[in-house]
Amino acid sequence: MVWCDFPCRMASSGLNPSPISFCRHSCYFPVRNRFCSPGRTQPQPFGFMLEFLRKRAQSIVIQVLVVIIALVFIFWGVGTNLMNKQEAAIVVDDEEISFQDFQQAYDRAYTLFAQQFGGTVPKGLAESLNIKQQVINQLIQESLLRQGGQEMGLMVSSMEIQNAIENMVQFQQDGVFSMERYQAILASNRLSPEKYEQSLRYELLGNKTVENISAFSQVASDHEIEEIYNLEKETVSVSYVVFSPDSYIDGIDVTDEGLAQWYTEHGQSYQTEKQIEVRYLPFLYRDIGAKITIGDDELKRYYDEHLSDYQSAEQRRARHILLKAAAGDSEEVHQQQRAKAEEVLEKARSGEDFAQLAEQFSEGPTSATGGDLGFFTANQMVKPFSDAVFAMDAGQISDIVKTDYGYHIIKLEEIRPAETTPFEVARDSIKEKLQLEQAKPMAFELATSAYEGIIGAGSLDAYLKDQPDTAVVETGFFSRSAPPEGITADQRFLETAFALNEKELSSIVETDDGYVIISAAAVKQPQVPALEEVRQRVEKDYREEQAAERALADAEQMIADLGTDGSKLEELAASKGLTVQESGPMMKNDPQPTSSFPQSLAQDAFSLTRSAPIAASPGQVGDDYYVFRFNERKPPQTPLSDDDRSRYREVLLQLKQQRVVDAWLRNRQQNADIRIHSSLKNF
């Protein structure tokens, strides 16, 4: 399951639907196999090749080649993937995990990561995350938990499954379980009730197993809590000196001999990119479309048939004050929040500023903006909220409105009526759209005809000689990172062009703007340039490296000169013209550090003591090196409160319980018979 990219108002207003709810943008949808866009009818390059072979089927060689291709398709199939395998992807003792289960788990994990990167996980990051191995580990551990629970005699009854489902907010309508909603959501996600309930049984059994194992660790002593509190809240102060390479730059002498020697060792880092010079035949949609005539009758017919595309629904802008109370909260919580909502409503209706009341009382994310939700349509909000808003007049304040999120007080600020864009205004955009649609298949046909002509002529040059009016574009040399503007900057163009050898011809390449046929006119392989060509860059890098080395050497020498007590820090700093700075009291993990001393070095500072006040090596932050001396350690300035004690006890118990579960899983995994299908290694 994934959230769509549409900036749904519900997601920013505190009114976002529960995890499997729907807004009109289908914000929640199942991850399924991706198919070609509907209605795409033009043949692809492989289809073109078969057609090309058929036209020349008189040749015995071609006839044999067609038969071989057909046999390959018959015996090997097309489009096979992990979902088709009948063997188990993973076997944990006697429990098999299917390729379908693995694929679904992988899709869920990939989608979770992709959400953080605009829909696609960058290739390098995907490899470093090793998503595949994480999914394999997760599935193995889930299996071990289930098997362990069964060995303990744990079971999940049908009543427990029923209760779990009935308590899920996503399956409720107005706070009550709805069988129709349950079946509809499962159907939309291509799940049968039996399969969903079986997966839920597995999940609940795993949870029970974790609970039973965690029960072996139920005690967090006051001594442990106080020790953790002291470690977290104690402070340390240091004196420190900064060695910055910037202060050494001007003192670096550069000789021709020294620079040449350095470039001999570092020259590979200045290697140029591969460059190519290409000629290509463009078959661009916009150019072909501009020559297509579309009459007003056709434009008007399209407008009438797609009138809804040119209509905007009524929108309303409202503010709201939310007092949170979820479906699972106690009746006491609901009563308290309702009573509070009534008090705030009375203030609003007595004339107090609604935006200020929202800032003061609202528990939703829009409180900082006075509860402003902006403009939205009826389908963008949950039904009780939407029903109330679209029954109000501008300036009116609602009664208390209850939703799954709690109790709302709403003020309708503004109404934007529904509108229809006139045909005269939409005419040009419709014309461009229809021209583009008709141009796409024509562009492919023209590209196919040209490609066949090139193959028939024997070369691009021979074809151009026979077809002198053919449009051909010639580029100068360019690298992949700095292509010329236009179609040459398209990723598919670049991938194809830079895969060509000199004088080699590409197949038909589809880009966002149309089709191209590319010929590599010339190729320049990467090379290390002569020093004089990049001397300015090399000198700069050389100076920076030498300056950094001197800064580090001086920092290390100061540590050696300080000895074991650090008392000469001020004297040594003065001799080098450096200033000794004071950190002031700082905590090891301060979420809002105020000290000028880098927080990343705080851990090192806390490892120092009065008997060993100097770190063995300089600390580094960015390009700068730090030499620091321990001054003072102070216990927490405020005593441990009862609330903090409870919080620390809860965190410590969770940590202990997690360690017990981790140890149990490691032991089970070491003694389990685990087999992973070889095909997953290349997945």
PANUZA-987492 format. One record per residue (C-alpha): residue number from 1; z, x, y. Coordinates in steps of 0.5 Angstrom, whole numbers. Last residue first. Example, Ala and Ser with C-alpha at 12.3 -4.5 7.8 and 13.67 -1.06 7.14 Angstrom:
2 14 27 -2
1 16 25 -9
//
This chain:
683 -16 33 -22
682 -17 40 -25
681 -10 41 -28
680 -10 33 -29
679 -16 34 -34
678 -11 38 -39
677 -7 32 -40
676 1 34 -39
675 5 34 -45
674 13 34 -44
673 18 35 -50
672 24 34 -47
671 30 39 -47
670 29 43 -41
669 27 36 -37
668 34 33 -40
667 38 39 -37
666 34 38 -30
665 35 31 -30
664 43 31 -31
663 43 37 -26
662 39 33 -21
661 44 27 -22
660 50 31 -21
659 47 34 -15
658 46 27 -12
657 52 25 -14
656 56 30 -10
655 51 29 -4
654 52 22 -4
653 60 23 -4
652 60 28 2
651 56 23 6
650 60 18 5
649 67 22 6
648 64 25 12
647 62 18 15
646 69 15 13
645 72 22 16
644 68 21 23
643 71 14 23
642 78 16 22
641 77 21 28
640 77 28 26
639 81 32 32
638 77 34 38
637 76 42 40
636 73 44 33
635 76 51 32
634 74 57 36
633 70 63 34
632 69 69 39
631 65 75 42
630 60 77 36
629 55 81 39
628 47 80 39
627 41 84 39
626 35 80 40
625 27 81 39
624 22 77 43
623 15 76 40
622 17 69 38
621 24 69 36
620 26 75 33
619 33 77 31
618 35 84 31
617 37 88 24
616 44 89 21
615 48 84 26
614 53 86 30
613 61 84 30
612 63 86 23
611 70 86 24
610 71 81 29
609 66 77 25
608 58 75 24
607 55 70 20
606 56 65 25
605 51 69 30
604 46 69 24
603 46 61 23
602 45 61 31
601 39 65 31
600 34 59 31
599 38 55 36
598 36 61 41
597 41 63 46
596 41 60 53
595 46 55 50
594 45 47 51
593 44 45 44
592 42 38 43
591 42 37 36
590 47 43 35
589 47 45 28
588 51 52 28
587 55 50 34
586 55 54 41
585 60 56 46
584 57 61 51
583 51 64 50
582 52 70 55
581 47 75 57
580 47 82 58
579 41 85 62
578 37 90 61
577 35 97 65
576 35 101 59
575 42 105 61
574 45 98 63
573 44 95 56
572 47 101 53
571 53 101 57
570 54 93 56
569 53 94 49
568 58 99 48
567 63 95 45
566 59 93 39
565 65 95 34
564 61 98 28
563 56 103 31
562 52 100 38
561 47 106 37
560 44 104 31
559 44 97 34
558 41 100 40
557 36 104 36
556 33 97 32
555 32 94 39
554 28 100 41
553 24 100 35
552 23 93 36
551 21 93 43
550 16 99 41
549 13 96 36
548 12 89 40
547 9 94 46
546 4 97 41
545 2 91 38
544 0 88 45
543 -3 94 47
542 -8 94 41
541 -9 86 42
540 -11 87 49
539 -15 93 48
538 -19 90 42
537 -21 84 46
536 -24 88 52
535 -27 93 47
534 -31 87 44
533 -38 90 44
532 -36 97 45
531 -32 97 38
530 -39 95 35
529 -39 89 31
528 -36 87 24
527 -41 83 21
526 -42 76 19
525 -49 74 16
524 -55 72 21
523 -59 67 18
522 -66 65 20
521 -71 59 20
520 -66 55 16
519 -70 49 15
518 -67 42 16
517 -70 35 14
516 -66 30 19
515 -64 23 18
514 -60 18 23
513 -54 18 28
512 -48 18 24
511 -52 23 19
510 -56 23 13
509 -59 29 10
508 -66 29 7
507 -66 35 2
506 -66 42 5
505 -71 47 6
504 -70 55 5
503 -73 60 10
502 -66 64 10
501 -61 61 5
500 -58 54 6
499 -51 52 6
498 -50 53 13
497 -55 48 14
496 -52 43 10
495 -45 43 12
494 -47 43 19
493 -51 37 19
492 -46 33 15
491 -41 35 20
490 -45 33 26
489 -46 38 31
488 -53 39 30
487 -54 31 32
486 -52 33 39
485 -49 39 43
484 -51 46 40
483 -46 48 35
482 -40 53 36
481 -35 53 30
480 -41 53 25
479 -44 59 29
478 -51 58 33
477 -58 62 33
476 -63 59 37
475 -65 52 36
474 -72 49 34
473 -73 41 34
472 -79 38 31
471 -83 32 32
470 -89 31 28
469 -95 31 32
468 -99 37 29
467 -99 34 22
466 -103 38 18
465 -100 44 21
464 -93 41 21
463 -94 40 13
462 -96 47 12
461 -90 50 16
460 -86 46 12
459 -88 48 6
458 -92 46 0
457 -96 41 3
456 -94 36 -3
455 -87 38 -2
454 -87 37 6
453 -91 31 5
452 -86 28 1
451 -80 30 6
450 -84 26 11
449 -85 20 8
448 -78 20 6
447 -76 21 13
446 -80 16 15
445 -77 11 10
444 -70 13 12
443 -71 12 19
442 -75 5 18
441 -68 3 14
440 -64 5 20
439 -68 2 25
438 -67 -5 24
437 -60 -5 24
436 -60 -1 31
435 -65 -5 34
434 -61 -11 32
433 -55 -8 35
432 -58 -6 41
431 -61 -13 43
430 -54 -16 41
429 -51 -11 47
428 -56 -13 52
427 -56 -20 51
426 -48 -21 51
425 -48 -22 59
424 -53 -27 59
423 -51 -30 52
422 -44 -32 56
421 -38 -28 53
420 -33 -34 51
419 -26 -34 54
418 -19 -37 51
417 -14 -38 57
416 -9 -32 59
415 -2 -35 59
414 4 -31 63
413 11 -30 63
412 14 -34 57
411 21 -32 56
410 24 -32 49
409 31 -32 46
408 31 -29 39
407 36 -30 33
406 35 -25 27
405 30 -21 24
404 27 -26 19
403 26 -31 25
402 31 -36 29
401 29 -38 36
400 34 -40 41
399 32 -45 46
398 26 -42 50
397 26 -40 57
396 20 -43 61
395 16 -39 66
394 9 -41 64
393 9 -47 59
392 12 -47 52
391 9 -49 46
390 5 -43 44
389 11 -39 45
388 16 -43 40
387 10 -43 35
386 9 -36 35
385 16 -34 34
384 17 -39 28
383 10 -36 25
382 11 -29 26
381 7 -26 31
380 0 -24 31
379 -3 -30 29
378 -2 -34 36
377 -5 -28 40
376 -1 -23 44
375 -1 -20 51
374 5 -15 52
373 12 -16 49
372 16 -14 54
371 24 -14 52
370 26 -11 59
369 22 -5 57
368 28 -1 54
367 30 -7 50
366 23 -7 47
365 26 -4 40
364 30 -10 39
363 37 -10 40
362 37 -14 46
361 43 -15 50
360 43 -10 56
359 35 -9 57
358 34 -16 55
357 39 -18 60
356 36 -14 66
355 29 -17 64
354 31 -24 64
353 34 -23 71
352 40 -28 72
351 38 -35 74
350 43 -40 70
349 38 -40 64
348 38 -33 63
347 46 -33 63
346 47 -39 58
345 42 -36 53
344 46 -29 53
343 52 -34 51
342 48 -37 46
341 45 -31 43
340 52 -28 42
339 54 -34 38
338 48 -34 34
337 50 -26 33
336 57 -28 31
335 55 -34 26
334 49 -29 23
333 54 -24 22
332 59 -29 19
331 54 -32 14
330 53 -25 11
329 47 -21 12
328 41 -21 7
327 36 -25 11
326 37 -20 17
325 41 -21 23
324 39 -18 30
323 40 -21 36
322 33 -20 40
321 32 -22 47
320 24 -23 48
319 19 -22 54
318 12 -26 53
317 5 -25 55
316 0 -30 52
315 -7 -30 49
314 -12 -35 48
313 -17 -33 43
312 -23 -29 45
311 -30 -31 43
310 -36 -27 43
309 -35 -25 36
308 -34 -33 34
307 -41 -34 37
306 -44 -30 31
305 -49 -35 29
304 -51 -37 36
303 -51 -30 39
302 -56 -28 33
301 -60 -34 34
300 -60 -32 42
299 -63 -25 40
298 -68 -28 36
297 -71 -33 41
296 -70 -27 46
295 -75 -23 42
294 -74 -16 39
293 -79 -11 40
292 -77 -4 36
291 -79 2 40
290 -72 3 42
289 -70 3 35
288 -74 9 33
287 -71 13 38
286 -64 10 37
285 -64 11 30
284 -66 18 30
283 -71 21 25
282 -70 28 27
281 -75 34 24
280 -71 40 24
279 -72 48 25
278 -66 52 24
277 -63 59 27
276 -56 61 23
275 -50 65 25
274 -44 67 20
273 -38 68 24
272 -37 75 27
271 -32 80 24
270 -26 81 29
269 -21 81 24
268 -25 86 20
267 -24 91 25
266 -16 92 24
265 -16 99 21
264 -22 102 24
263 -20 99 30
262 -14 103 31
261 -17 109 30
260 -22 108 35
259 -17 106 40
258 -13 112 39
257 -19 116 40
256 -21 113 46
255 -14 113 49
254 -10 107 51
253 -3 109 54
252 2 103 53
251 7 103 59
250 4 97 62
249 5 93 56
248 13 95 55
247 16 89 59
246 12 84 55
245 14 86 49
244 21 83 50
243 27 86 48
242 33 81 49
241 40 83 50
240 46 79 47
239 53 77 48
238 56 72 43
237 60 65 43
236 62 61 36
235 63 54 36
234 67 50 30
233 64 43 29
232 60 43 23
231 64 48 19
230 71 45 21
229 68 38 19
228 66 41 12
227 73 44 11
226 76 37 14
225 72 33 9
224 74 38 3
223 81 38 5
222 81 30 5
221 78 30 -2
220 71 27 -4
219 72 23 -11
218 67 19 -14
217 63 24 -18
216 62 22 -25
215 59 15 -23
214 53 18 -21
213 51 18 -28
212 52 11 -28
211 49 9 -22
210 42 13 -23
209 42 10 -30
208 42 3 -27
207 37 5 -21
206 32 7 -27
205 33 1 -31
204 32 -3 -24
203 25 1 -23
202 23 0 -30
201 25 -8 -30
200 21 -8 -23
199 15 -5 -27
198 15 -10 -32
197 16 -16 -27
196 10 -13 -24
195 6 -13 -30
194 8 -20 -32
193 7 -23 -25
192 0 -21 -25
191 -2 -16 -20
190 -9 -15 -16
189 -5 -14 -10
188 -8 -21 -7
187 -6 -24 -13
186 1 -21 -13
185 2 -24 -6
184 -1 -31 -7
183 4 -31 -13
182 10 -30 -9
181 8 -34 -4
180 7 -40 -8
179 13 -39 -12
178 17 -39 -5
177 24 -36 -5
176 28 -39 1
175 29 -35 8
174 24 -39 12
173 19 -37 6
172 21 -32 2
171 17 -27 -2
170 17 -21 3
169 24 -22 4
168 26 -20 -3
167 32 -24 -6
166 28 -28 -10
165 25 -22 -14
164 32 -19 -15
163 35 -25 -18
162 29 -26 -22
161 30 -19 -25
160 37 -19 -26
159 36 -26 -30
158 31 -23 -34
157 36 -18 -36
156 36 -10 -35
155 39 -6 -40
154 43 0 -41
153 45 2 -48
152 46 10 -46
151 40 12 -50
150 36 6 -46
149 39 9 -39
148 37 16 -41
147 30 14 -43
146 29 10 -36
145 31 16 -33
144 27 21 -37
143 21 17 -35
142 22 17 -28
141 23 24 -28
140 16 25 -31
139 13 20 -26
138 16 24 -20
137 14 31 -23
136 7 29 -24
135 7 26 -17
134 9 32 -14
133 4 36 -18
132 -1 32 -15
131 1 32 -8
130 1 40 -8
129 3 40 -1
128 0 46 1
127 -7 44 -2
126 -6 37 2
125 -5 41 8
124 -11 46 7
123 -15 40 6
122 -12 36 12
121 -9 29 10
120 -13 23 12
119 -11 16 15
118 -9 19 22
117 -5 24 20
116 2 21 18
115 -1 15 15
114 -5 21 10
113 2 23 7
112 4 16 5
111 -3 15 3
110 -3 21 -2
109 3 19 -5
108 1 12 -6
107 -6 14 -9
106 -2 19 -14
105 2 14 -16
104 -4 9 -18
103 -8 15 -21
102 -2 17 -25
101 -1 9 -28
100 -8 9 -29
99 -8 15 -33
98 -3 12 -37
97 4 15 -38
96 6 15 -45
95 13 15 -48
94 15 19 -54
93 18 25 -51
92 15 25 -44
91 7 24 -45
90 3 25 -39
89 -4 23 -38
88 -5 19 -44
87 -11 18 -47
86 -16 12 -46
85 -19 15 -40
84 -23 11 -35
83 -18 11 -29
82 -19 18 -29
81 -26 18 -27
80 -33 17 -29
79 -38 15 -24
78 -45 16 -28
77 -45 16 -36
76 -46 22 -40
75 -50 20 -46
74 -55 15 -42
73 -55 18 -36
72 -56 25 -39
71 -62 22 -43
70 -65 19 -37
69 -65 25 -33
68 -68 29 -40
67 -74 23 -40
66 -75 24 -33
65 -76 31 -34
64 -81 30 -40
63 -85 26 -36
62 -85 31 -30
61 -88 36 -35
60 -93 32 -38
59 -96 31 -30
58 -98 23 -30
57 -91 21 -27
56 -93 24 -20
55 -91 17 -17
54 -85 17 -22
53 -82 23 -20
52 -82 21 -12
51 -79 15 -14
50 -73 19 -18
49 -73 23 -12
48 -72 18 -7
47 -66 15 -12
46 -63 21 -11
45 -64 22 -4
44 -61 15 -3
43 -65 8 -3
42 -64 3 3
41 -60 -3 1
40 -53 -2 4
39 -51 -10 5
38 -44 -8 3
37 -41 -1 5
36 -41 3 -1
35 -35 3 -5
34 -27 6 -5
33 -23 4 -11
32 -17 0 -8
31 -11 2 -4
30 -7 -5 -3
29 -7 -8 4
28 -2 -9 9
27 -4 -10 17
26 -9 -15 15
25 -11 -15 22
24 -9 -23 22
23 -2 -21 21
22 1 -20 13
21 8 -19 10
20 9 -14 4
19 14 -9 8
18 17 -15 12
17 13 -17 18
16 13 -13 25
15 17 -17 30
14 21 -11 33
13 16 -11 38
12 12 -5 37
11 9 -6 30
10 9 -14 32
9 4 -12 37
8 -1 -9 32
7 -4 -2 34
6 -10 -3 29
5 -9 3 24
4 -8 -1 18
3 -1 0 14
2 -2 2 7
1 0 0 0
//
